[in-house]
Amino acid sequence: MAKLYLLFMAHLVLSAASASRNLLEPETADGFRVKLKHVDVGGNYTKWELLRRGMKRGRTRMENLYSMAAVSAPLHAGNGEFLMDLSIGTPPSSYSAILDTGSDLIWTQCKPCTHCFNQPSPIFDPHKSSSFSRLSCSSDLCAALPTSSCSSSGSCEYLYTYGDYSSTQGVLAMETFTFGKASVPKVGFGCGSDNEGGGFNQGGGLVGLGRGPLSLVSQLEEPTFSYCLTSIDSTKSSTLLMGSSSTSTSSSSKGDSLMKTTPLIKNPSSPSFYYVSLEGISVGDTLLPIDKTTFALKGDGTGGMIIDSGTTITYLEESGFRAVKKEFVRQVQLPVDDSNETGLDLCFTLPAGAQNVEVPKLVFHFKGADLDLPGENYMIADSSGVACLAMGSSNGMSIFGNIQQQNIQVIHDLVKETVSFVPTQCDQL
């Protein structure tokens, strides 16, 4: 049987046996990279506290995502687990924005505010920027908005609502955005003067990286991006790569040989989401007896699996999760911890003084791609004497979460309609 080992040392470790436009300046035509930081960075939280906080946000996000897929309404995911630093305007004004692969609109709070939430950085004042311009109601980006209206002067006004019914409202405009050293002119974004909801105050707005025309990736000449997420308790930054540079780190022969690629699926009910086809799951050497329709996208827009950077743990359709849980219990052969103190569905009590404990391998069989996960991407151990499966059950939709994506470069290609996985030490990218 294929096994992994939990190691107990100073700390616990797991070891493993759309039409686009040319927005980039010539010097940044190959794309750019941006450092990402976790929303809880600097909070002095333990690994388990980070996990619990992320799970609490993730459960809410999962419910929002499902409600959006199940009903025909102009709602979007919102929130997220990672922040990116960027600047807007000329001269540039710096702020942090939430990265969201589940929505499209790029927006920030703007003066004068009718209603704005508190944010760590000064609110953007468009009157102080020489590169700011409003978009007209006849623009393509205005037409792409789910809800818009026309002002008396012919400017495009928007209302963008998220799954928890938080919202941003203002004018659609164009501005120069600066990501690190890369300056990107004429980016369409929402200049929000009426912004409501409690999920955005970690930053001053949101950068949508969904599949729709309003997202940052769709507005670039080369609509590709990748991210590489460090471990949840790492002090090192994660990385977002935009444009052609998003695949450069995986272009070596070694990277090509390790790359696993699966097609993206479109759901007309939720066109922004990155749906993938999950055909089965193996625990150890056992292919689980899960019906092939369990993770299939249904005609009414429910079901299916999305890959999401903004949800912490993976959630599987209930019958699929039961099969995974049952097989882990059978193969791990340790007492199940029923205290429910961790908030996770399956935990094991570790032997006193144990230096290593065997846990089975976990493989997700996506269409055309068998993704063999590192042990630390699904089994979380703690010095208090428990090890837990970082997964949960859901109804109506499955989500491949960011714990499972740690130390994997995840490459999204909106032209080829694929997502690829390359094992990578993300803190060294």
Phi, psi and omega per residue, in radians:
M1 nan 2.349 3.093
A2 -1.191 2.317 -3.100
K3 -2.321 2.753 2.950
L4 -2.096 2.914 -3.111
Y5 -2.240 2.349 2.966
L6 -1.497 2.241 3.133
L7 -1.897 2.378 -3.126
F8 -2.022 1.865 3.133
M9 -2.285 -2.436 3.086
A10 -1.042 -0.627 2.986
H11 -2.427 2.914 -3.021
L12 -1.558 2.377 -3.102
V13 -2.325 2.592 3.003
L14 -1.961 2.325 3.090
S15 -2.081 2.737 -3.014
A16 -2.023 2.003 2.825
A17 -1.242 nan nan
S18 nan 2.245 3.087
A19 -1.179 2.445 3.125
S20 -2.176 2.873 -3.110
R21 -2.213 2.680 3.134
N22 -1.426 1.711 -3.123
L23 -1.737 -0.352 -3.000
L24 -1.377 2.414 3.026
E25 -1.168 2.743 -3.122
P26 -0.918 -0.684 -3.087
E27 -1.299 -0.207 3.102
T28 -2.093 0.389 -3.051
A29 -1.128 -0.391 3.119
D30 -1.483 0.047 3.139
G31 1.777 -2.921 -3.087
F32 -2.750 2.922 3.098
R33 -2.154 2.619 -3.140
V34 -2.361 2.380 3.059
K35 -1.367 2.462 3.108
L36 -1.990 2.523 3.048
K37 -2.214 2.532 3.133
H38 -1.183 2.557 -3.073
V39 -1.097 -0.396 -3.135
D40 -1.725 0.178 -3.115
V41 -1.092 2.458 3.139
G42 1.466 0.006 -3.124
G43 -1.511 -0.026 3.140
N44 0.999 0.695 3.126
Y45 -1.605 2.615 3.003
T46 -1.310 2.965 3.135
K47 -1.029 -0.718 -3.123
W48 -1.223 -0.631 3.080
E49 -1.150 -0.706 3.075
L50 -1.062 -0.748 -3.130
L51 -1.123 -0.794 -3.130
R52 -1.106 -0.737 3.134
R53 -1.116 -0.760 3.109
G54 -1.124 -0.686 3.130
M55 -1.143 -0.663 3.122
K56 -1.095 -0.795 3.085
R57 -1.161 -0.680 -3.094
G58 -1.145 -0.657 3.119
R59 -1.110 -0.742 3.096
T60 -1.115 -0.758 -3.139
R61 -1.097 -0.731 3.132
M62 -1.048 -0.763 3.119
E63 -1.092 -0.692 3.100
N64 -1.126 -0.782 -3.127
L65 -1.063 -0.758 -3.138
Y66 -1.148 -0.739 -3.129
S67 -1.099 -0.572 3.125
M68 -1.215 -0.671 -3.133
A69 -1.300 -0.498 -3.020
A70 -1.468 -0.386 -3.126
V71 -2.157 2.623 3.118
S72 -1.544 1.588 -3.106
A73 -2.583 2.596 -3.101
P74 -1.373 1.098 3.114
L75 -1.886 2.751 -3.108
H76 -2.416 2.886 -2.966
A77 -1.128 -1.031 -3.118
G78 1.284 2.997 -3.118
N79 1.005 -2.959 -3.098
G80 2.794 3.070 -3.086
E81 -1.956 -0.086 -3.070
F82 -2.310 2.538 3.115
L83 -1.980 2.544 3.047
M84 -2.172 2.437 3.089
D85 -1.562 2.358 3.119
L86 -2.670 3.009 3.084
S87 -2.251 2.695 -3.109
I88 -2.358 2.454 3.027
G89 1.615 3.096 3.104
T90 -2.339 1.912 0.008
P91 -1.208 2.745 -3.045
P92 -1.212 2.434 3.073
S93 -2.019 2.138 -2.990
S94 -1.498 2.532 2.989
Y95 -2.832 2.927 3.062
S96 -1.815 2.467 3.135
A97 -2.243 2.594 3.076
I98 -1.314 2.318 3.063
L99 -1.529 2.247 -3.084
D100 -2.426 1.948 3.083
T101 -1.441 0.022 -3.123
G102 -1.824 0.114 3.094
S103 -2.568 3.056 -2.988
D104 -1.990 -0.729 -2.966
L105 -1.158 2.378 2.929
I106 -1.644 2.293 3.124
W107 -2.704 2.751 3.009
T108 -2.509 2.824 3.081
Q109 -1.270 2.493 -3.088
C110 -2.309 2.549 2.982
K111 -1.433 2.600 -0.078
P112 -1.392 2.478 -3.077
C113 -1.572 2.240 2.895
T114 -1.390 -0.780 3.079
H115 -2.656 1.996 3.127
C116 -2.286 2.552 3.074
F117 -1.513 2.850 3.091
N118 -1.203 2.379 3.102
Q119 -2.335 2.704 -3.043
P120 -1.152 -0.476 -3.073
S121 -1.972 2.873 3.117
P122 -1.059 2.532 3.116
I123 -1.258 2.404 -3.073
F124 -1.142 2.332 3.094
D125 -1.956 1.804 -3.070
P126 -1.096 -0.407 -3.135
H127 -1.206 -0.301 -3.138
K128 -1.670 0.080 -3.125
S129 -1.961 2.251 3.141
S130 -1.396 -0.195 -3.093
S131 -1.802 0.049 -3.119
F132 -1.370 2.366 3.026
S133 -2.606 2.470 3.121
R134 -1.391 2.593 3.072
L135 -1.616 2.538 -3.118
S136 -1.442 2.877 3.120
C137 -1.147 -0.356 -3.111
S138 -1.556 -0.003 -3.108
S139 -1.260 2.686 3.138
D140 -1.100 -0.690 -3.122
L141 -1.171 -0.616 3.075
C142 -1.118 -0.692 3.126
A143 -1.144 -0.432 -3.115
A144 -1.408 -0.225 -3.139
L145 -1.189 2.460 3.089
P146 -1.205 -0.559 3.130
T147 -2.440 2.097 -3.132
S148 -2.589 2.879 3.067
S149 -2.570 3.002 -3.076
C150 -2.019 2.241 3.110
S151 -1.329 2.987 3.141
S152 -1.110 -0.414 3.127
S153 -1.607 0.017 3.119
G154 1.567 0.143 3.111
S155 -1.407 2.616 3.133
C156 -1.422 2.160 3.071
E157 -1.934 2.453 -3.021
Y158 -2.208 2.756 2.907
L159 -2.357 2.154 -3.090
Y160 -2.194 2.090 -3.010
T161 -1.997 2.465 -3.119
Y162 -1.846 2.968 -2.996
G163 -1.071 -0.464 3.092
D164 -1.603 0.192 3.106
Y165 1.217 0.260 2.851
S166 -1.274 2.836 -3.022
S167 -2.738 2.857 2.961
T168 -2.309 2.462 -3.089
Q169 -2.473 2.383 -3.130
G170 3.049 -2.529 -3.140
V171 -1.949 2.533 3.055
L172 -1.507 2.292 -3.019
A173 -2.471 3.094 3.029
M174 -2.106 2.490 3.139
E175 -2.658 2.905 2.997
T176 -1.577 2.166 3.086
F177 -1.884 2.469 3.118
T178 -2.073 2.142 3.121
F179 -2.019 1.822 -3.039
G180 1.112 -2.070 3.112
K181 -1.699 -0.023 -3.065
A182 -1.642 2.176 3.095
S183 -1.810 2.167 -3.085
V184 -2.093 1.884 -3.092
P185 -1.432 2.828 2.975
K186 0.983 0.776 3.044
V187 -1.524 2.219 3.079
G188 -1.313 2.292 -3.097
F189 -2.659 2.848 3.078
G190 -1.619 2.202 3.083
C191 -1.757 1.662 -2.924
G192 -1.577 2.122 3.098
S193 -1.831 -0.170 3.115
D194 -2.360 1.726 -3.014
N195 -2.213 2.177 -3.041
E196 -2.294 2.502 3.121
G197 2.279 2.694 -3.053
G198 -1.691 0.044 -3.016
G199 -1.661 0.034 -3.004
F200 -1.948 -0.054 -2.943
N201 -1.324 0.007 2.998
Q202 -1.231 -0.412 -3.122
G203 -2.411 -2.886 -3.117
G204 -1.950 0.347 -3.118
G205 2.783 -2.766 -3.030
L206 -2.569 2.508 3.027
V207 -1.990 1.911 3.136
G208 -1.371 2.299 3.102
L209 -2.118 0.492 3.120
G210 -1.296 -2.973 -3.031
R211 -1.612 -0.015 -3.096
G212 -1.485 2.933 -3.029
P213 -1.173 -0.333 -3.120
L214 -1.431 -0.259 -3.026
S215 -1.261 2.796 3.141
L216 -1.054 -0.776 -3.091
V217 -1.145 -0.643 -3.139
S218 -1.215 -0.455 -3.136
Q219 -1.437 -0.142 3.118
L220 -1.490 2.782 3.133
E221 -1.114 -0.702 3.101
E222 -1.930 1.743 -3.061
P223 -1.346 1.210 3.033
T224 -2.321 2.607 3.000
F225 -2.709 2.791 3.045
S226 -2.516 2.736 3.000
Y227 -2.345 2.732 -3.140
C228 -2.390 1.927 -2.993
L229 -1.730 2.225 3.063
T230 -1.312 2.992 -3.136
S231 -1.056 2.643 -3.011
I232 -1.002 -0.548 -3.120
D233 -1.797 0.227 3.141
S234 -1.294 2.532 3.046
T235 -1.547 -0.098 -3.134
K236 -1.501 2.687 -3.130
S237 -1.339 2.625 2.922
S238 -1.516 3.045 -3.041
T239 -2.360 2.400 2.978
L240 -1.971 2.253 3.114
L241 -2.043 2.222 -3.094
M242 -1.994 2.572 3.107
G243 1.320 -2.735 -3.050
S244 -1.126 -0.410 3.116
S245 -1.177 -0.236 -3.101
S246 -1.154 -0.365 -3.136
T247 -1.922 -0.044 -3.025
S248 -1.120 -0.605 -3.100
T249 -1.281 -0.259 -3.126
S250 -1.887 0.180 -3.019
S251 -1.482 -0.107 3.097
S252 -1.243 2.856 3.136
S253 -1.080 -0.607 3.103
K254 -1.152 -0.762 3.129
G255 -1.129 -0.709 3.126
D256 -1.083 -0.688 -3.090
S257 -1.238 -0.467 -3.131
L258 -1.595 -0.244 -3.061
M259 -1.210 2.345 3.046
K260 -2.046 2.214 -3.049
T261 -2.158 2.344 3.121
T262 -2.303 2.561 -3.138
P263 -1.250 2.603 2.998
L264 -1.497 2.584 3.130
I265 -1.982 2.511 3.100
K266 -1.739 2.376 3.033
N267 -2.039 1.905 -3.117
P268 -0.974 -0.476 3.128
S269 -1.279 -0.485 -3.128
S270 -2.425 1.264 -3.002
P271 -1.189 -0.258 -3.124
S272 -1.416 -0.388 -3.000
F273 -1.364 2.637 3.101
Y274 -1.678 1.559 3.121
Y275 -1.451 2.431 3.062
V276 -2.226 2.794 -3.108
S277 -1.720 1.817 3.070
L278 -1.604 2.026 -3.033
E279 -1.743 -0.260 3.140
G280 3.086 2.994 3.142
I281 -2.430 2.398 3.046
S282 -2.009 2.403 2.998
V283 -2.042 2.096 -2.977
G284 1.078 -2.281 3.106
D285 -1.707 0.172 -3.056
T286 -1.772 2.051 2.985
L287 -1.371 2.078 -3.004
L288 -1.226 2.514 -3.136
P289 -1.378 1.160 -3.141
I290 -1.791 2.244 3.135
D291 -1.024 2.398 -3.061
K292 -1.102 -0.342 3.124
T293 -1.461 -0.117 -3.042
T294 -1.017 -0.734 -3.088
F295 -1.855 0.254 -3.087
A296 -1.382 2.560 3.053
L297 -1.339 2.220 -3.074
K298 -1.603 2.842 -3.099
G299 -1.100 -0.453 -3.135
D300 -1.514 0.085 3.100
G301 1.622 -0.110 3.097
T302 -1.580 3.081 -3.113
G303 1.315 -2.849 -3.132
G304 1.319 3.039 3.079
M305 -2.249 2.366 3.031
I306 -1.945 2.643 2.991
I307 -1.732 2.241 -2.937
D308 -2.469 2.255 3.102
S309 -1.406 -0.286 -3.017
G310 -1.682 0.032 3.081
T311 -1.974 2.295 -2.960
T312 -1.261 -1.032 -3.112
I313 -1.821 2.879 3.096
T314 -1.406 2.373 3.058
Y315 -2.018 2.214 -3.139
L316 -1.950 2.509 3.013
E317 -0.801 2.409 -2.888
E318 -0.874 -0.816 -3.101
S319 -1.149 -0.610 3.088
G320 -1.180 -0.731 3.125
F321 -1.142 -0.677 3.117
R322 -1.017 -0.707 3.135
A323 -1.149 -0.729 3.101
V324 -1.105 -0.814 -3.120
K325 -1.072 -0.791 -3.130
K326 -1.056 -0.739 -3.097
E327 -1.260 -0.623 3.062
F328 -1.116 -0.740 3.104
V329 -1.048 -0.727 -3.121
R330 -1.162 -0.743 -3.021
Q331 -1.493 -0.583 -3.091
V332 -1.253 -0.658 3.069
Q333 0.988 0.801 2.993
L334 -2.175 2.750 3.110
P335 -1.062 2.352 3.085
V336 -1.367 2.291 3.107
D337 -1.515 2.020 -3.083
D338 -1.770 0.285 -3.054
S339 -1.281 -0.369 -3.115
N340 1.065 0.361 -3.105
E341 -1.273 -0.433 -3.075
T342 -1.524 -0.371 -3.066
G343 1.506 -0.048 3.094
L344 -1.661 2.684 -3.016
D345 -1.300 -0.465 -3.082
L346 -2.410 2.041 3.064
C347 -2.298 2.655 3.122
F348 -2.086 2.528 3.032
T349 -1.485 2.155 -3.086
L350 -1.504 2.562 3.113
P351 -1.069 2.474 3.128
A352 -1.069 2.288 3.091
G353 1.292 0.170 -3.106
A354 -1.142 2.416 3.083
Q355 -1.684 -0.490 3.044
N356 -2.704 2.586 -3.139
V357 -2.357 2.327 3.141
E358 -1.326 2.370 2.991
V359 -2.311 2.542 -3.084
P360 -1.271 2.739 3.038
K361 -1.189 2.768 3.105
L362 -2.326 2.127 -3.113
V363 -2.171 2.228 3.027
F364 -1.684 2.136 -3.123
H365 -1.674 1.538 3.017
F366 -1.408 2.823 3.117
K367 -1.032 2.014 3.120
G368 1.353 0.070 -3.072
A369 -2.600 1.998 3.052
D370 -1.680 1.866 -3.049
L371 -1.697 1.851 3.139
D372 -1.569 1.881 -3.008
L373 -1.408 2.497 2.967
P374 -1.088 2.607 -3.080
G375 -0.995 -0.681 -3.104
E376 -1.219 -0.152 3.122
N377 -1.536 0.006 3.079
Y378 -2.558 -0.294 3.110
M379 -2.102 2.036 -3.089
I380 -1.838 2.095 -3.130
A381 -1.851 2.663 -3.108
D382 -2.392 2.584 -3.109
S383 -1.178 -0.190 3.086
S384 -1.275 -0.178 3.038
G385 1.884 0.362 3.073
V386 -2.263 2.688 2.994
A387 -2.302 2.294 -3.005
C388 -2.186 2.564 3.043
L389 -1.387 2.105 -3.071
A390 -1.460 1.065 3.134
M391 -2.589 2.831 3.115
G392 -2.586 3.124 -3.113
S393 -1.806 2.719 3.135
S394 -2.515 2.964 3.054
N395 -2.301 2.144 3.060
G396 1.746 -0.336 -3.138
M397 -2.879 2.540 3.024
S398 -1.959 2.576 -3.082
I399 -2.316 2.252 3.042
F400 -1.587 1.858 -2.942
G401 -1.500 3.097 -3.005
N402 -1.377 -0.378 3.024
I403 -1.064 -0.713 3.138
Q404 -1.246 -0.263 -3.131
Q405 -1.723 0.034 -3.126
Q406 -1.014 2.441 3.096
N407 0.914 0.675 2.994
I408 -2.350 2.212 3.011
Q409 -1.361 2.099 -3.080
V410 -1.864 1.965 -2.993
I411 -1.868 2.115 3.113
H412 -1.829 2.204 3.115
D413 -2.120 1.907 -3.070
L414 -1.410 -0.202 3.060
V415 -1.491 -0.891 3.118
K416 -1.327 -0.251 -3.089
E417 1.009 0.935 3.127
T418 -2.369 2.812 2.918
V419 -2.259 2.368 -3.081
S420 -2.144 2.648 -3.129
F421 -2.147 2.238 3.101
V422 -2.282 2.055 3.081
P423 -0.995 2.239 -3.032
T424 -2.601 2.466 3.000
Q425 -1.444 1.672 -2.900
C426 -1.160 -0.472 3.126
D427 -1.317 -0.070 3.111
Q428 -1.970 0.095 -3.082
L429 -1.276 nan nan
